[in-house]
Amino acid sequence: MLFLLRVCDSFLTLSVSFGCLGFGYHNVLLSVY
């Protein structure tokens, strides 16, 4: 469980550093769900 949280956290950090790319990926996830 903690491992999953850590992976999520690092992924979020990556998304923030990539900015637009991360936001686009988030939009893709939203459209999938």
Contacts in CASP RR format, 6 or more apart in sequence:
PFRMAT RR
TARGET T0000
AUTHOR 0000-0000-0000
METHOD contacts of the structure
MODEL  1
MLFLLRVCDSFLTLSVSFGCLGFGYHNVLLSVY
14 22 0 8 1.000
15 21 0 8 1.000
15 22 0 8 1.000
15 23 0 8 1.000
15 25 0 8 1.000
15 26 0 8 1.000
16 22 0 8 1.000
END
